[in-house]
Amino acid sequence: MTGRPRVALSALLTAHTLSQTGNAITVLATPFYVLAQGGTGVEVGIAATFATVPIVLGGPLGGALVDRIGHRLSSVIADAASAVTLAAIAVLAGTGNLPFWGFLLLIFLSGLLDTPGNTARHVLLPPLATANRIALERTVGFATGVERVAMLVGAPLGGVLVSVLGPPAAFATTAVAFVIAATLVLVCVPRPDRAGMARADLAAVGVPRVSYWRDLVAGFRFVSAHPLLRLIVFVVFLINLLDAARFSVLLPIHAAAHLQGAVAVGLLTGALGGGALVGSLVYGFFGQGWPRRPWFMVALGVTGGPFSVALAVQAPFSVLIALAAVIGLAAGIINPIIGVLQLQLAPRAMRARVYSLMVAGSWAGVPIGALLAGIAAERIGLTASFIIIGVSYVIVSLAPLRGGAWTGMGPFPARPA
């Protein structure tokens, strides 16, 4: 196994790209599989909920395990588990032996280790950034950028696979992507030197490592005691709730009725990913000197209601594509800012727990939004649902204007804790 820093960082980013590409294809294929089986809007919402609940559960429970068993091994195990479960979906669905409850179970299991795996790869970034003499903001910007590449490639690819070959082929493709991702990390990323590091960092915050549950509680206490981290979790929770409602449930239903189905959703998601890729790379190259709070506020405002309003009035597809690229550009700036703060404000030995707990808290809104959107689509219709989401999004995006703990983001980049 090579220990060259540049090879290791490239392999990690490539594995992260493949893993996120698999997730993007899975997210797109799930609602269309349910619709292809004659499912209703409520059943689409239920499936989206089962796909996202494990992300919430796996975050807090898996973060402490990632810190304990190692970040590299955690990444490999997570991707391998996703490969096995998604291959099972592909085989059973392709042979007509997958009932709805079985699909829900396998989708749930496939996402259970997604957050720990994603956490492990992000926590591996700071030492690799140091070894390559690259600023953390730039490395996190690149990592967020490859996530956007995954969306840019995965969503259109998923749309084509679903439309041409069917959902089982899409799930089979994700399984292959996860196998390659696990292999890259196993072969190319060296085991980090964790000896002594954990004791030093934990002693700095007065948290001795005794047991799994105490480690878990220590992570909860750190996040809940930090005012800025608490606010970030709350705001992203609300944003993810609204995004899950409009992208995971309402948009596929809208596309099936008024656009070109899975292909349209794939292209719109790809436009989002393309815009976000540009935003992430711009932040990665130039964001080290930017004042974080103003940029965060502006970007959050751009990602608000225009896209929802355009969907509500059934705007032309060309307008939707343009808006998707613009809000993607803004989102590409938001996520690196949050990612750098998560890594800088947490002690090194607690990074996996803090990161995964924040991801879990933020993603807790996703299953709620998906389930509510499925019900809303049946009860009040798509137009009213999109309008409610747009208005709510604008209100949430104004939160950083209140100041308070938000001023802890800047006006200039915060120093590491």
BADO-276238 format. One record per residue (C-alpha): residue number from 1; residue in one letter; x, y, z. Coordinates in steps of 0.05 Angstrom, whole numbers. Example, Ala and Ser with C-alpha at 12.3 -4.5 7.8 and 13.67 -1.06 7.14 Angstrom:
+-----+----+--------+--------+--------+
|   i | aa |     xx |     yy |     zz |
+-----+----+--------+--------+--------+
|   1 |  a |    246 |    -90 |    156 |
|   2 |  s |    273 |    -21 |    143 |
+-----+----+--------+--------+--------+
// end
This chain:
+-----+----+--------+--------+--------+
|   i | aa |     xx |     yy |     zz |
+-----+----+--------+--------+--------+
|   1 |  m |      0 |      0 |      0 |
|   2 |  t |     29 |     66 |    -20 |
|   3 |  g |     38 |    121 |     31 |
|   4 |  r |     51 |    178 |    -18 |
|   5 |  p |      8 |    237 |      5 |
|   6 |  r |    -14 |    260 |    -64 |
|   7 |  v |    -35 |    190 |    -86 |
|   8 |  a |    -72 |    180 |    -21 |
|   9 |  l |   -109 |    246 |    -26 |
|  10 |  s |   -127 |    233 |    -99 |
|  11 |  a |   -151 |    163 |    -83 |
|  12 |  l |   -193 |    188 |    -25 |
|  13 |  l |   -226 |    242 |    -67 |
|  14 |  t |   -239 |    192 |   -124 |
|  15 |  a |   -270 |    142 |    -75 |
|  16 |  h |   -313 |    198 |    -46 |
|  17 |  t |   -335 |    216 |   -116 |
|  18 |  l |   -355 |    145 |   -132 |
|  19 |  s |   -391 |    136 |    -66 |
|  20 |  q |   -430 |    200 |    -75 |
|  21 |  t |   -445 |    183 |   -147 |
|  22 |  g |   -475 |    117 |   -123 |
|  23 |  n |   -517 |    155 |    -73 |
|  24 |  a |   -541 |    204 |   -126 |
|  25 |  i |   -564 |    147 |   -172 |
|  26 |  t |   -598 |    112 |   -114 |
|  27 |  v |   -636 |    175 |    -94 |
|  28 |  l |   -661 |    185 |   -165 |
|  29 |  a |   -678 |    112 |   -178 |
|  30 |  t |   -717 |    102 |   -113 |
|  31 |  p |   -780 |    143 |   -128 |
|  32 |  f |   -783 |    120 |   -200 |
|  33 |  y |   -778 |     47 |   -178 |
|  34 |  v |   -838 |     58 |   -133 |
|  35 |  l |   -876 |     94 |   -188 |
|  36 |  a |   -860 |     38 |   -237 |
|  37 |  q |   -891 |    -11 |   -189 |
|  38 |  g |   -956 |     30 |   -189 |
|  39 |  g |   -940 |     66 |   -124 |
|  40 |  t |   -977 |    128 |   -100 |
|  41 |  g |   -948 |    195 |    -78 |
|  42 |  v |   -953 |    172 |     -6 |
|  43 |  e |   -914 |    109 |    -22 |
|  44 |  v |   -861 |    151 |    -57 |
|  45 |  g |   -856 |    193 |      7 |
|  46 |  i |   -851 |    130 |     50 |
|  47 |  a |   -795 |    103 |      6 |
|  48 |  a |   -757 |    169 |      9 |
|  49 |  t |   -765 |    168 |     85 |
|  50 |  f |   -737 |     97 |     90 |
|  51 |  a |   -678 |    120 |     46 |
|  52 |  t |   -661 |    178 |     92 |
|  53 |  v |   -678 |    155 |    163 |
|  54 |  p |   -616 |    110 |    166 |
|  55 |  i |   -572 |    170 |    150 |
|  56 |  v |   -600 |    203 |    213 |
|  57 |  l |   -593 |    141 |    255 |
|  58 |  g |   -525 |    122 |    229 |
|  59 |  g |   -495 |    190 |    245 |
|  60 |  p |   -497 |    192 |    321 |
|  61 |  l |   -488 |    117 |    330 |
|  62 |  g |   -433 |    110 |    278 |
|  63 |  g |   -391 |    172 |    295 |
|  64 |  a |   -363 |    143 |    359 |
|  65 |  l |   -348 |     77 |    324 |
|  66 |  v |   -311 |    114 |    269 |
|  67 |  d |   -267 |    148 |    321 |
|  68 |  r |   -254 |     80 |    353 |
|  69 |  i |   -243 |     31 |    295 |
|  70 |  g |   -208 |     80 |    249 |
|  71 |  h |   -228 |    127 |    194 |
|  72 |  r |   -198 |     87 |    136 |
|  73 |  l |   -229 |     21 |    157 |
|  74 |  s |   -296 |     54 |    170 |
|  75 |  s |   -298 |     82 |     99 |
|  76 |  v |   -283 |     14 |     69 |
|  77 |  i |   -336 |    -22 |    111 |
|  78 |  a |   -389 |     29 |     95 |
|  79 |  d |   -379 |     26 |     20 |
|  80 |  a |   -376 |    -50 |     20 |
|  81 |  a |   -442 |    -54 |     59 |
|  82 |  s |   -476 |     -7 |     10 |
|  83 |  a |   -451 |    -49 |    -48 |
|  84 |  v |   -480 |   -113 |    -20 |
|  85 |  t |   -549 |    -85 |     -4 |
|  86 |  l |   -557 |    -48 |    -70 |
|  87 |  a |   -535 |   -110 |   -109 |
|  88 |  a |   -589 |   -148 |    -72 |
|  89 |  i |   -641 |    -96 |    -93 |
|  90 |  a |   -618 |   -101 |   -166 |
|  91 |  v |   -622 |   -177 |   -167 |
|  92 |  l |   -688 |   -184 |   -131 |
|  93 |  a |   -721 |   -127 |   -169 |
|  94 |  g |   -695 |   -152 |   -235 |
|  95 |  t |   -725 |   -220 |   -223 |
|  96 |  g |   -791 |   -194 |   -197 |
|  97 |  n |   -781 |   -221 |   -127 |
|  98 |  l |   -778 |   -156 |    -88 |
|  99 |  p |   -841 |   -136 |    -50 |
| 100 |  f |   -850 |    -64 |    -27 |
| 101 |  w |   -833 |    -81 |     45 |
| 102 |  g |   -770 |   -116 |     22 |
| 103 |  f |   -749 |    -56 |    -20 |
| 104 |  l |   -759 |    -11 |     40 |
| 105 |  l |   -717 |    -57 |     84 |
| 106 |  l |   -659 |    -61 |     35 |
| 107 |  i |   -661 |     14 |     21 |
| 108 |  f |   -658 |     26 |     96 |
| 109 |  l |   -599 |    -21 |    105 |
| 110 |  s |   -562 |      9 |     45 |
| 111 |  g |   -561 |     78 |     77 |
| 112 |  l |   -546 |     57 |    148 |
| 113 |  l |   -471 |     65 |    141 |
| 114 |  d |   -472 |    123 |     92 |
| 115 |  t |   -462 |    176 |    145 |
| 116 |  p |   -405 |    140 |    181 |
| 117 |  g |   -370 |    127 |    114 |
| 118 |  n |   -379 |    199 |     92 |
| 119 |  t |   -355 |    222 |    160 |
| 120 |  a |   -293 |    178 |    158 |
| 121 |  r |   -272 |    206 |     90 |
| 122 |  h |   -280 |    278 |    113 |
| 123 |  v |   -241 |    266 |    177 |
| 124 |  l |   -184 |    236 |    136 |
| 125 |  l |   -178 |    303 |     99 |
| 126 |  p |   -141 |    346 |    151 |
| 127 |  p |    -80 |    300 |    158 |
| 128 |  l |    -76 |    289 |     83 |
| 129 |  a |    -83 |    364 |     72 |
| 130 |  t |    -25 |    376 |    120 |
| 131 |  a |     17 |    322 |     87 |
| 132 |  n |      5 |    355 |     19 |
| 133 |  r |     15 |    426 |     47 |
| 134 |  i |    -54 |    447 |     23 |
| 135 |  a |    -99 |    495 |     62 |
| 136 |  l |   -158 |    461 |     96 |
| 137 |  e |   -208 |    508 |     62 |
| 138 |  r |   -181 |    486 |     -5 |
| 139 |  t |   -183 |    412 |     11 |
| 140 |  v |   -254 |    416 |     39 |
| 141 |  g |   -273 |    457 |    -22 |
| 142 |  f |   -246 |    402 |    -67 |
| 143 |  a |   -282 |    348 |    -27 |
| 144 |  t |   -347 |    386 |    -33 |
| 145 |  g |   -332 |    396 |   -107 |
| 146 |  v |   -326 |    322 |   -120 |
| 147 |  e |   -392 |    313 |    -85 |
| 148 |  r |   -421 |    361 |   -136 |
| 149 |  v |   -386 |    323 |   -192 |
| 150 |  a |   -422 |    262 |   -166 |
| 151 |  m |   -488 |    298 |   -170 |
| 152 |  l |   -471 |    326 |   -238 |
| 153 |  v |   -454 |    257 |   -266 |
| 154 |  g |   -496 |    211 |   -222 |
| 155 |  a |   -563 |    244 |   -230 |
| 156 |  p |   -564 |    247 |   -307 |
| 157 |  l |   -533 |    178 |   -310 |
| 158 |  g |   -586 |    152 |   -262 |
| 159 |  g |   -641 |    185 |   -304 |
| 160 |  v |   -615 |    151 |   -367 |
| 161 |  l |   -607 |     83 |   -333 |
| 162 |  v |   -678 |     87 |   -304 |
| 163 |  s |   -709 |    109 |   -370 |
| 164 |  v |   -671 |     62 |   -416 |
| 165 |  l |   -654 |      0 |   -374 |
| 166 |  g |   -700 |      8 |   -313 |
| 167 |  p |   -688 |     20 |   -239 |
| 168 |  p |   -655 |    -49 |   -226 |
| 169 |  a |   -598 |    -30 |   -273 |
| 170 |  a |   -590 |     36 |   -237 |
| 171 |  f |   -583 |      0 |   -170 |
| 172 |  a |   -533 |    -49 |   -200 |
| 173 |  t |   -490 |     10 |   -224 |
| 174 |  t |   -489 |     39 |   -154 |
| 175 |  a |   -465 |    -27 |   -126 |
| 176 |  v |   -405 |    -27 |   -175 |
| 177 |  a |   -388 |     45 |   -156 |
| 178 |  f |   -386 |     27 |    -82 |
| 179 |  v |   -341 |    -33 |    -94 |
| 180 |  i |   -290 |      9 |   -131 |
| 181 |  a |   -293 |     63 |    -77 |
| 182 |  a |   -280 |     13 |    -21 |
| 183 |  t |   -222 |    -17 |    -60 |
| 184 |  l |   -189 |     51 |    -73 |
| 185 |  v |   -188 |     70 |      1 |
| 186 |  l |   -165 |      1 |     22 |
| 187 |  v |   -107 |      0 |    -27 |
| 188 |  c |    -84 |     72 |    -33 |
| 189 |  v |   -100 |    108 |     33 |
| 190 |  p |    -51 |     92 |     89 |
| 191 |  r |    -72 |     79 |    160 |
| 192 |  p |    -65 |    146 |    198 |
| 193 |  d |    -21 |    148 |    259 |
| 194 |  r |    -71 |    153 |    315 |
| 195 |  a |    -25 |    135 |    372 |
| 196 |  g |    -23 |    188 |    425 |
| 197 |  m |    -66 |    236 |    384 |
| 198 |  a |   -132 |    214 |    416 |
| 199 |  r |   -106 |    220 |    487 |
| 200 |  a |    -77 |    289 |    475 |
| 201 |  d |   -139 |    318 |    442 |
| 202 |  l |   -188 |    287 |    491 |
| 203 |  a |   -148 |    311 |    550 |
| 204 |  a |   -152 |    381 |    521 |
| 205 |  v |   -227 |    381 |    529 |
| 206 |  g |   -229 |    340 |    593 |
| 207 |  v |   -261 |    278 |    562 |
| 208 |  p |   -225 |    213 |    579 |
| 209 |  r |   -239 |    156 |    530 |
| 210 |  v |   -273 |    102 |    572 |
| 211 |  s |   -329 |     70 |    534 |
| 212 |  y |   -368 |     75 |    469 |
| 213 |  w |   -429 |    106 |    503 |
| 214 |  r |   -388 |    157 |    540 |
| 215 |  d |   -353 |    176 |    476 |
| 216 |  l |   -421 |    184 |    444 |
| 217 |  v |   -447 |    227 |    501 |
| 218 |  a |   -384 |    269 |    498 |
| 219 |  g |   -397 |    284 |    425 |
| 220 |  f |   -469 |    304 |    440 |
| 221 |  r |   -447 |    350 |    495 |
| 222 |  f |   -395 |    384 |    453 |
| 223 |  v |   -443 |    399 |    395 |
| 224 |  s |   -500 |    420 |    441 |
| 225 |  a |   -455 |    465 |    482 |
| 226 |  h |   -427 |    502 |    421 |
| 227 |  p |   -475 |    559 |    402 |
| 228 |  l |   -452 |    566 |    329 |
| 229 |  l |   -454 |    491 |    315 |
| 230 |  r |   -524 |    487 |    346 |
| 231 |  l |   -549 |    542 |    300 |
| 232 |  i |   -518 |    510 |    239 |
| 233 |  v |   -552 |    444 |    254 |
| 234 |  f |   -619 |    477 |    265 |
| 235 |  v |   -618 |    519 |    201 |
| 236 |  v |   -592 |    462 |    158 |
| 237 |  f |   -645 |    416 |    189 |
| 238 |  l |   -700 |    462 |    164 |
| 239 |  i |   -667 |    472 |     95 |
| 240 |  n |   -659 |    397 |     86 |
| 241 |  l |   -731 |    386 |    106 |
| 242 |  l |   -754 |    434 |     51 |
| 243 |  d |   -705 |    407 |      0 |
| 244 |  a |   -725 |    335 |     12 |
| 245 |  a |   -797 |    354 |      3 |
| 246 |  r |   -787 |    388 |    -64 |
| 247 |  f |   -730 |    346 |    -94 |
| 248 |  s |   -742 |    276 |    -68 |
| 249 |  v |   -818 |    273 |    -74 |
| 250 |  l |   -852 |    332 |   -107 |
| 251 |  l |   -803 |    341 |   -165 |
| 252 |  p |   -806 |    268 |   -188 |
| 253 |  i |   -882 |    271 |   -186 |
| 254 |  h |   -882 |    337 |   -223 |
| 255 |  a |   -833 |    311 |   -274 |
| 256 |  a |   -874 |    248 |   -286 |
| 257 |  a |   -936 |    290 |   -299 |
| 258 |  h |   -908 |    352 |   -335 |
| 259 |  l |   -836 |    339 |   -358 |
| 260 |  q |   -796 |    281 |   -386 |
| 261 |  g |   -798 |    239 |   -323 |
| 262 |  a |   -732 |    211 |   -297 |
| 263 |  v |   -691 |    244 |   -352 |
| 264 |  a |   -716 |    313 |   -332 |
| 265 |  v |   -702 |    301 |   -259 |
| 266 |  g |   -633 |    276 |   -277 |
| 267 |  l |   -617 |    337 |   -319 |
| 268 |  l |   -643 |    386 |   -266 |
| 269 |  t |   -603 |    350 |   -212 |
| 270 |  g |   -543 |    352 |   -258 |
| 271 |  a |   -551 |    427 |   -267 |
| 272 |  l |   -553 |    434 |   -192 |
| 273 |  g |   -490 |    393 |   -187 |
| 274 |  g |   -455 |    431 |   -241 |
| 275 |  g |   -470 |    498 |   -209 |
| 276 |  a |   -449 |    471 |   -141 |
| 277 |  l |   -385 |    444 |   -170 |
| 278 |  v |   -366 |    513 |   -196 |
| 279 |  g |   -384 |    544 |   -128 |
| 280 |  s |   -343 |    493 |    -90 |
| 281 |  l |   -282 |    501 |   -134 |
| 282 |  v |   -286 |    577 |   -130 |
| 283 |  y |   -289 |    573 |    -54 |
| 284 |  g |   -233 |    521 |    -54 |
| 285 |  f |   -186 |    566 |    -93 |
| 286 |  f |   -204 |    634 |    -65 |
| 287 |  g |   -246 |    624 |     -2 |
| 288 |  q |   -190 |    624 |     49 |
| 289 |  g |   -193 |    700 |     55 |
| 290 |  w |   -268 |    709 |     48 |
| 291 |  p |   -310 |    734 |    106 |
| 292 |  r |   -353 |    673 |    120 |
| 293 |  r |   -417 |    701 |    149 |
| 294 |  p |   -434 |    751 |     93 |
| 295 |  w |   -421 |    699 |     39 |
| 296 |  f |   -460 |    646 |     77 |
| 297 |  m |   -520 |    693 |     83 |
| 298 |  v |   -519 |    714 |     10 |
| 299 |  a |   -512 |    642 |    -14 |
| 300 |  l |   -567 |    618 |     32 |
| 301 |  g |   -614 |    672 |      5 |
| 302 |  v |   -601 |    653 |    -67 |
| 303 |  t |   -618 |    580 |    -54 |
| 304 |  g |   -687 |    600 |    -27 |
| 305 |  g |   -754 |    606 |    -61 |
| 306 |  p |   -745 |    622 |   -136 |
| 307 |  f |   -739 |    549 |   -158 |
| 308 |  s |   -801 |    529 |   -118 |
| 309 |  v |   -841 |    586 |   -148 |
| 310 |  a |   -819 |    567 |   -218 |
| 311 |  l |   -842 |    495 |   -206 |
| 312 |  a |   -908 |    521 |   -178 |
| 313 |  v |   -923 |    562 |   -240 |
| 314 |  q |   -899 |    506 |   -286 |
| 315 |  a |   -843 |    548 |   -316 |
| 316 |  p |   -810 |    522 |   -381 |
| 317 |  f |   -757 |    469 |   -373 |
| 318 |  s |   -703 |    517 |   -397 |
| 319 |  v |   -720 |    565 |   -340 |
| 320 |  l |   -717 |    509 |   -290 |
| 321 |  i |   -648 |    487 |   -315 |
| 322 |  a |   -621 |    558 |   -309 |
| 323 |  l |   -649 |    567 |   -239 |
| 324 |  a |   -622 |    499 |   -217 |
| 325 |  a |   -552 |    520 |   -240 |
| 326 |  v |   -556 |    586 |   -201 |
| 327 |  i |   -580 |    556 |   -136 |
| 328 |  g |   -528 |    501 |   -144 |
| 329 |  l |   -474 |    554 |   -149 |
| 330 |  a |   -497 |    584 |    -83 |
| 331 |  a |   -502 |    516 |    -49 |
| 332 |  g |   -431 |    502 |    -72 |
| 333 |  i |   -407 |    559 |    -28 |
| 334 |  i |   -450 |    541 |     33 |
| 335 |  n |   -426 |    470 |     43 |
| 336 |  p |   -350 |    483 |     45 |
| 337 |  i |   -361 |    538 |     96 |
| 338 |  i |   -399 |    491 |    141 |
| 339 |  g |   -349 |    435 |    129 |
| 340 |  v |   -289 |    477 |    149 |
| 341 |  l |   -324 |    501 |    212 |
| 342 |  q |   -341 |    429 |    231 |
| 343 |  l |   -269 |    407 |    225 |
| 344 |  q |   -238 |    469 |    256 |
| 345 |  l |   -283 |    476 |    317 |
| 346 |  a |   -279 |    403 |    339 |
| 347 |  p |   -219 |    371 |    375 |
| 348 |  r |   -183 |    325 |    327 |
| 349 |  a |   -201 |    261 |    365 |
| 350 |  m |   -275 |    281 |    366 |
| 351 |  r |   -280 |    302 |    293 |
| 352 |  a |   -317 |    240 |    270 |
| 353 |  r |   -368 |    245 |    326 |
| 354 |  v |   -379 |    320 |    318 |
| 355 |  y |   -384 |    315 |    242 |
| 356 |  s |   -431 |    255 |    242 |
| 357 |  l |   -475 |    284 |    297 |
| 358 |  m |   -482 |    348 |    258 |
| 359 |  v |   -498 |    310 |    194 |
| 360 |  a |   -549 |    268 |    231 |
| 361 |  g |   -582 |    329 |    263 |
| 362 |  s |   -583 |    365 |    197 |
| 363 |  w |   -610 |    306 |    158 |
| 364 |  a |   -663 |    291 |    210 |
| 365 |  g |   -707 |    339 |    170 |
| 366 |  v |   -701 |    298 |    106 |
| 367 |  p |   -747 |    239 |    125 |
| 368 |  i |   -796 |    288 |    156 |
| 369 |  g |   -798 |    331 |     93 |
| 370 |  a |   -804 |    271 |     47 |
| 371 |  l |   -862 |    242 |     87 |
| 372 |  l |   -898 |    309 |     92 |
| 373 |  a |   -888 |    322 |     18 |
| 374 |  g |   -920 |    255 |      0 |
| 375 |  i |   -981 |    272 |     41 |
| 376 |  a |   -984 |    344 |     16 |
| 377 |  a |   -981 |    321 |    -57 |
| 378 |  e |  -1043 |    279 |    -45 |
| 379 |  r |  -1081 |    329 |     -2 |
| 380 |  i |  -1067 |    399 |    -27 |
| 381 |  g |  -1033 |    387 |    -94 |
| 382 |  l |   -965 |    404 |   -124 |
| 383 |  t |   -975 |    478 |   -136 |
| 384 |  a |   -995 |    495 |    -64 |
| 385 |  s |   -939 |    450 |    -38 |
| 386 |  f |   -886 |    485 |    -79 |
| 387 |  i |   -911 |    554 |    -57 |
| 388 |  i |   -909 |    535 |     17 |
| 389 |  i |   -839 |    509 |      9 |
| 390 |  g |   -815 |    572 |    -27 |
| 391 |  v |   -843 |    619 |     26 |
| 392 |  s |   -815 |    576 |     83 |
| 393 |  y |   -747 |    573 |     51 |
| 394 |  v |   -742 |    649 |     46 |
| 395 |  i |   -760 |    657 |    119 |
| 396 |  v |   -708 |    606 |    141 |
| 397 |  s |   -653 |    638 |     98 |
| 398 |  l |   -660 |    703 |    138 |
| 399 |  a |   -637 |    670 |    203 |
| 400 |  p |   -563 |    692 |    200 |
| 401 |  l |   -586 |    765 |    197 |
| 402 |  r |   -602 |    762 |    271 |
| 403 |  g |   -529 |    761 |    291 |
| 404 |  g |   -515 |    729 |    358 |
| 405 |  a |   -475 |    665 |    352 |
| 406 |  w |   -474 |    673 |    277 |
| 407 |  t |   -420 |    726 |    286 |
| 408 |  g |   -374 |    669 |    307 |
| 409 |  m |   -366 |    652 |    233 |
| 410 |  g |   -327 |    715 |    221 |
| 411 |  p |   -324 |    769 |    195 |
| 412 |  f |   -258 |    734 |    178 |
| 413 |  p |   -244 |    659 |    178 |
| 414 |  a |   -241 |    630 |    248 |
| 415 |  r |   -177 |    600 |    273 |
| 416 |  p |   -176 |    525 |    288 |
| 417 |  a |   -199 |    505 |    358 |
+-----+----+--------+--------+--------+
// end
